[in-house]
Amino acid sequence: MQVNKQIILASRPQAMPTSANFSIEESPIPQPKEGELLLRTLYISVDPYMRGRMNDRKSYVPPFQVGEVITGGNVSQVVESESDGFQKGDIVVGNSNWALYSTVKAAQVTKINPDLAPISTALSVLGMTGLTAYFGLLDIGQPKEGETVVVSGAAGAVGMIVGQIAKLKGARVVGIAGSEEKIGYLINELGFDAAINYKTSSDITAELRQACPNGVDIYFDNVGGSISDAVLNLVNKHARVPVCGQISMYNSEQVDVGPRVQGLLITYSVLMKGFTIGDYASRFPEGITQLAQWLVEGKLKYAENIVDGFENTPQAFLGLFAGENLGKQLVKVADPS
Ligand SMILES: NC(=O)c1ccc[n+]([C@@H]2O[C@H](COP(=O)([O-])OP(=O)(O)OC[C@H]3O[C@@H](n4cnc5c(N)ncnc54)[C@H](OP(=O)(O)O)[C@@H]3O)[C@@H](O)[C@H]2O)c1
């Protein structure tokens, strides 16, 4: 008889999480009830926001519970359907367990067209991270031809799409990332105008000044902390700052007190706006259609860092905080049948 495997939150992390915070347990394969689907997981998306869910703290998504299965965005195949809208064999994307098999309510998942692009892209450029880049940049950032856009976390899943869309809109694009391989990729593969390695830079403000001779019109903030402090010093009048993520803070045990920015926002009439991708849920079809069109036309590239094997999911997640991924970090669990 086949057995299910699930990844459980074994304990809450202090500061940086470790593999000891996760355990893998075997369990019976669940049975779908009326209106549910039994899914076989094909790809698991590991995402920085999941670090926040490991804390016992109120946020825009509830915390994971110790002893319970971790959930997240996955691409899966329908094994059994108790819902009229789905058939055995359909490939779907949506929230389900970090498990080989999960049951979900049918409304929790969406069918993917496997002929449009590789199915993994439903978790990357045509999924949550691509949409985050698209709406955060275009709705809040509103890039215009000739403006300067700086993006941090630039070689990650969100950042690399932000930079490319900004280029499509005619902006000068400067990326900030954490390795020479990533810097080379941004400039040589994606056509960024400049890129700065924050891990080796001795003076990030000086490097930014050189890379942004006309100042910064949009700062797409994926990381927060001292990198963002340096960029914000260079904003122009009417700059826009979509605040997407603060990964440099996710493992901090103390609340960070950085420079207070309100004076700067007043002086330069800056718009700084936080958002979560859920704010744009009603517009996802628009975003996916446009991203898919750019992809098909060859105007948008994407990278995925795919780790093989369900058991390696915790390690792939931890790698996000060490910058091990270029592009979207995914785990391949199985091929579709
Ligand atoms: N608002 C939303 O709805 C939304 C949606 C998706 C993602 N996000 C946020 O957007 C950001 C990027 O997410 P993603 O999914 O695209 O992840 P990602 O950028 O693909 O992966 C995380 C990257 O963050 C960088 N990083 C890790 N620790 C860092 C630190 N201390 N300082 C600076 N950089 C660090 C690493 O790259 P380096 O090698 O460059 O260090 C790592 O590769 C995250 O903050 C995430 O929480 C927000």
The ligand as an SDF file (V2000), in Angstrom:
LIG
                    3D

 48 52  0  0  0  0  0  0  0  0999 V2000
    4.2410   41.5570   -0.8110 N   0  0  0  0  0  0  0  0  0  0  0  0
    4.0000   40.3660   -1.3610 C   0  0  0  0  0  0  0  0  0  0  0  0
    2.8650   39.9790   -1.6390 O   0  0  0  0  0  0  0  0  0  0  0  0
    5.1700   39.4710   -1.6580 C   0  0  0  0  0  0  0  0  0  0  0  0
    5.0350   38.3800   -2.5350 C   0  0  0  0  0  0  0  0  0  0  0  0
    6.1710   37.6210   -2.8180 C   0  0  0  0  0  0  0  0  0  0  0  0
    7.3820   37.9350   -2.2130 C   0  0  0  0  0  0  0  0  0  0  0  0
    7.4510   38.9690   -1.3540 N   0  0  0  0  0  0  0  0  0  0  0  0
    8.7080   39.3690   -0.7370 C   0  0  0  0  0  0  0  0  0  0  0  0
    9.5850   39.7580   -1.7720 O   0  0  0  0  0  0  0  0  0  0  0  0
   10.9170   39.4170   -1.4350 C   0  0  0  0  0  0  0  0  0  0  0  0
   11.4820   38.4980   -2.5290 C   0  0  0  0  0  0  0  0  0  0  0  0
   10.7300   37.2900   -2.5470 O   0  0  0  0  0  0  0  0  0  0  0  0
   11.0550   36.1490   -3.6050 P   0  0  0  0  0  0  0  0  0  0  0  0
    9.9830   35.1410   -3.4820 O   0  0  0  0  0  0  0  0  0  0  0  0
   11.3270   36.7690   -4.9220 O   0  0  0  0  0  0  0  0  0  0  0  0
   12.3790   35.5270   -2.9970 O   0  0  0  0  0  0  0  0  0  0  0  0
   13.7900   35.4750   -3.7130 P   0  0  0  0  0  0  0  0  0  0  0  0
   14.2350   36.8790   -3.9370 O   0  0  0  0  0  0  0  0  0  0  0  0
   13.6860   34.5590   -4.8880 O   0  0  0  0  0  0  0  0  0  0  0  0
   14.6950   34.7520   -2.6320 O   0  0  0  0  0  0  0  0  0  0  0  0
   15.1390   35.4140   -1.5140 C   0  0  0  0  0  0  0  0  0  0  0  0
   16.4610   36.1880   -1.8040 C   0  0  0  0  0  0  0  0  0  0  0  0
   16.6030   37.1840   -0.8250 O   0  0  0  0  0  0  0  0  0  0  0  0
   17.9660   37.5200   -0.6960 C   0  0  0  0  0  0  0  0  0  0  0  0
   18.2940   37.6630    0.7290 N   0  0  0  0  0  0  0  0  0  0  0  0
   18.2650   36.7170    1.6960 C   0  0  0  0  0  0  0  0  0  0  0  0
   18.6420   37.2350    2.8770 N   0  0  0  0  0  0  0  0  0  0  0  0
   18.9410   38.5490    2.6400 C   0  0  0  0  0  0  0  0  0  0  0  0
   19.4100   39.6200    3.4610 C   0  0  0  0  0  0  0  0  0  0  0  0
   19.6310   39.4500    4.7660 N   0  0  0  0  0  0  0  0  0  0  0  0
   19.6270   40.8260    2.8880 N   0  0  0  0  0  0  0  0  0  0  0  0
   19.3880   41.0090    1.5570 C   0  0  0  0  0  0  0  0  0  0  0  0
   18.9490   40.0410    0.7260 N   0  0  0  0  0  0  0  0  0  0  0  0
   18.7240   38.8260    1.2660 C   0  0  0  0  0  0  0  0  0  0  0  0
   18.7640   36.3670   -1.3000 C   0  0  0  0  0  0  0  0  0  0  0  0
   19.4240   36.8580   -2.4750 O   0  0  0  0  0  0  0  0  0  0  0  0
   20.8780   37.5590   -2.4010 P   0  0  0  0  0  0  0  0  0  0  0  0
   21.8600   36.5530   -2.9140 O   0  0  0  0  0  0  0  0  0  0  0  0
   20.7020   38.7310   -3.3010 O   0  0  0  0  0  0  0  0  0  0  0  0
   21.1280   37.9060   -0.9700 O   0  0  0  0  0  0  0  0  0  0  0  0
   17.7020   35.3440   -1.6680 C   0  0  0  0  0  0  0  0  0  0  0  0
   18.0180   34.6460   -2.8480 O   0  0  0  0  0  0  0  0  0  0  0  0
   10.8540   38.7620   -0.0680 C   0  0  0  0  0  0  0  0  0  0  0  0
   11.1230   39.7420    0.9170 O   0  0  0  0  0  0  0  0  0  0  0  0
    9.4270   38.2740    0.0350 C   0  0  0  0  0  0  0  0  0  0  0  0
    8.9900   38.1700    1.3690 O   0  0  0  0  0  0  0  0  0  0  0  0
    6.3740   39.7510   -1.0680 C   0  0  0  0  0  0  0  0  0  0  0  0
  1  2  1  0
  2  3  2  0
  2  4  1  0
  4  5  1  0
  4 48  2  0
  5  6  2  0
  6  7  1  0
  7  8  2  0
  8  9  1  0
  8 48  1  0
  9 10  1  0
  9 46  1  0
 10 11  1  0
 11 12  1  0
 11 44  1  0
 12 13  1  0
 13 14  1  0
 14 15  2  0
 14 16  1  0
 14 17  1  0
 17 18  1  0
 18 19  2  0
 18 20  1  0
 18 21  1  0
 21 22  1  0
 22 23  1  0
 23 24  1  0
 23 42  1  0
 24 25  1  0
 25 26  1  0
 25 36  1  0
 26 27  1  0
 26 35  1  0
 27 28  2  0
 28 29  1  0
 29 30  1  0
 29 35  2  0
 30 31  1  0
 30 32  2  0
 32 33  1  0
 33 34  2  0
 34 35  1  0
 36 37  1  0
 36 42  1  0
 37 38  1  0
 38 39  2  0
 38 40  1  0
 38 41  1  0
 42 43  1  0
 44 45  1  0
 44 46  1  0
 46 47  1  0
M  CHG  2   8   1  16  -1
M  END
$$$$
